[in-house]
Amino acid sequence: MRRNRVLKKGASYYITCTINRDRPELKPLFVREMLLLTLKQAKKKFRFSLLNFVFVYTHCHFIIRPKRGENLSKIMQWVLGTFAVRYNKRLKIRGKVWFDRFKSEVIEKIEDFVRSFNRINDNVKKNSIKEGLENYIFCGIFYFKNKNFEFVDRLPLLLEFLI
């Protein structure tokens, strides 16, 4: 029996979503673009702060803070479910896209946030993404560096040193 998800009112969460069978399904550019579009649409459908993210070939990470009245599970189920339907339809296949339910860790302290933020950024280098951190449009740091806050939220002043 799986453990219940830990949810705390007003908290931010470090989230990991893994592709089924750890296959590089997110490697094709059009697939990452489709996931990015789905994430942007989720920002319009739900009220939450997106404080960092990265898509690598076999998984993705997010730092999300649901706003009052929103539910982390509903947000992530919509993002992952909507993407899976679009992915299967586009590739004319059926079956499971994501390995399991998403993993989430409550971010309780500033140290937890800094560690989670840096773990996301380290994924670009760790996964040999050739564009590099500041040029990779599938990572939040690209939007921070370009001051593009259309869907990635500004960090609080106290945390801007991370950029």
C-alpha positions as CSV (number, residue, x, y, z in Angstrom):
1,M,0.0,0.0,0.0
2,R,1.4,3.4,-1.0
3,R,1.9,6.2,1.5
4,N,-0.5,9.2,1.5
5,R,0.9,12.3,-0.1
6,V,2.1,14.9,2.4
7,L,0.3,18.2,1.8
8,K,0.8,21.4,3.8
9,K,-1.3,24.6,3.4
10,G,0.7,27.3,1.7
11,A,3.7,25.1,1.0
12,S,5.9,24.8,-2.0
13,Y,6.7,21.3,-3.4
14,Y,9.7,19.8,-5.2
15,I,8.1,17.4,-7.8
16,T,9.6,14.6,-9.9
17,C,7.8,12.9,-12.8
18,T,9.4,10.0,-14.5
19,I,8.7,8.6,-17.9
20,N,7.5,4.9,-18.0
21,R,10.4,2.4,-18.3
22,D,12.9,5.3,-17.9
23,R,12.9,5.7,-21.7
24,P,14.0,9.0,-23.3
25,E,10.5,9.9,-24.5
26,L,11.1,13.6,-23.9
27,K,14.1,13.8,-26.1
28,P,12.3,14.9,-29.3
29,L,11.9,18.6,-29.4
30,F,8.2,18.5,-30.3
31,V,7.5,16.4,-27.2
32,R,9.2,18.8,-24.9
33,E,7.4,21.7,-26.7
34,M,4.1,19.8,-26.1
35,L,4.8,19.4,-22.4
36,L,5.8,23.1,-22.1
37,L,2.5,24.1,-23.8
38,T,0.6,21.9,-21.4
39,L,2.4,23.5,-18.4
40,K,1.6,27.0,-19.7
41,Q,-2.1,26.1,-20.2
42,A,-2.1,24.7,-16.6
43,K,-0.9,28.1,-15.4
44,K,-4.0,29.6,-17.0
45,K,-6.4,26.9,-15.7
46,F,-5.1,26.7,-12.1
47,R,-3.7,29.2,-9.6
48,F,-0.2,28.2,-8.7
49,S,3.3,29.6,-8.6
50,L,5.8,27.9,-10.8
51,L,9.2,28.7,-9.2
52,N,11.4,26.5,-11.4
53,F,11.2,23.5,-13.7
54,V,13.3,21.3,-16.0
55,F,12.5,18.7,-18.7
56,V,15.2,16.2,-19.4
57,Y,14.8,13.2,-21.6
58,T,13.5,10.7,-19.1
59,H,11.9,12.9,-16.4
60,C,11.0,16.4,-15.3
61,H,11.1,18.4,-12.1
62,F,9.1,21.3,-10.9
63,I,8.9,23.6,-7.9
64,I,5.2,24.5,-7.5
65,R,3.3,26.4,-4.8
66,P,-0.5,26.0,-5.2
67,K,-2.4,29.1,-4.3
68,R,-5.3,29.3,-1.8
69,G,-8.1,26.9,-2.8
70,E,-5.9,24.9,-5.3
71,N,-4.8,21.3,-4.9
72,L,-1.3,20.1,-5.8
73,S,-2.7,16.7,-6.9
74,K,-5.3,18.1,-9.2
75,I,-2.8,20.5,-10.8
76,M,-0.3,17.7,-11.5
77,Q,-2.9,15.1,-12.6
78,W,-4.2,17.6,-15.1
79,V,-0.7,18.4,-16.4
80,L,0.5,14.8,-16.6
81,G,-2.8,13.4,-17.8
82,T,-3.4,16.1,-20.5
83,F,0.2,15.7,-21.8
84,A,-0.2,11.8,-21.9
85,V,-3.4,12.0,-23.9
86,R,-1.8,14.5,-26.4
87,Y,1.4,12.5,-26.6
88,N,-0.4,9.2,-27.3
89,K,-2.7,10.9,-29.8
90,R,0.2,12.6,-31.6
91,L,2.3,9.4,-31.9
92,K,-0.8,7.3,-32.6
93,I,-0.1,4.9,-29.7
94,R,-1.8,3.8,-26.5
95,G,-0.5,3.1,-23.1
96,K,1.1,4.5,-20.1
97,V,3.4,7.5,-20.5
98,W,4.4,8.2,-16.9
99,F,6.0,5.6,-14.7
100,D,4.0,6.1,-11.6
101,R,2.3,8.9,-9.7
102,F,4.4,12.0,-9.4
103,K,6.8,12.3,-6.4
104,S,6.5,15.4,-4.2
105,E,8.6,16.7,-1.3
106,V,7.3,19.5,0.9
107,I,9.7,22.5,0.9
108,E,9.7,23.7,4.4
109,K,12.9,25.7,4.9
110,I,14.9,28.2,2.8
111,E,17.6,25.5,2.7
112,D,15.2,23.0,1.2
113,F,14.2,25.5,-1.5
114,V,17.8,26.3,-2.4
115,R,18.7,22.6,-2.6
116,S,15.6,21.9,-4.7
117,F,16.2,24.9,-7.0
118,N,19.8,23.8,-7.5
119,R,18.9,20.2,-8.1
120,I,16.6,21.3,-10.9
121,N,19.4,23.4,-12.5
122,D,22.0,20.6,-12.1
123,N,19.8,18.3,-14.2
124,V,20.7,20.2,-17.4
125,K,24.4,19.5,-16.9
126,K,24.0,16.0,-15.4
127,N,21.9,15.0,-18.5
128,S,24.3,16.5,-21.0
129,I,21.8,19.0,-22.5
130,K,23.9,20.7,-25.2
131,E,22.2,24.1,-25.0
132,G,23.4,24.6,-21.5
133,L,21.5,26.0,-18.5
134,E,20.9,29.6,-19.7
135,N,19.9,28.7,-23.3
136,Y,17.7,25.7,-22.6
137,I,14.1,26.8,-23.0
138,F,12.9,23.8,-21.0
139,C,14.3,25.0,-17.8
140,G,13.1,27.8,-15.5
141,I,16.5,29.5,-15.4
142,F,16.2,30.5,-19.0
143,Y,13.1,32.5,-18.2
144,F,14.6,34.1,-15.1
145,K,17.7,35.2,-17.0
146,N,15.6,36.6,-19.8
147,K,13.2,38.3,-17.4
148,N,10.3,36.4,-19.1
149,F,7.7,35.9,-16.4
150,E,4.8,34.9,-18.7
151,F,4.3,31.7,-16.8
152,V,7.3,31.2,-14.5
153,D,6.9,33.3,-11.4
154,R,9.4,35.8,-10.0
155,L,11.4,34.6,-7.1
156,P,11.1,36.5,-3.9
157,L,13.9,39.1,-3.5
158,L,15.6,37.0,-0.8
159,L,16.1,34.1,-3.3
160,E,17.2,36.1,-6.4
161,F,20.8,35.2,-5.6
162,L,20.0,31.7,-7.1
163,I,19.7,33.1,-10.6
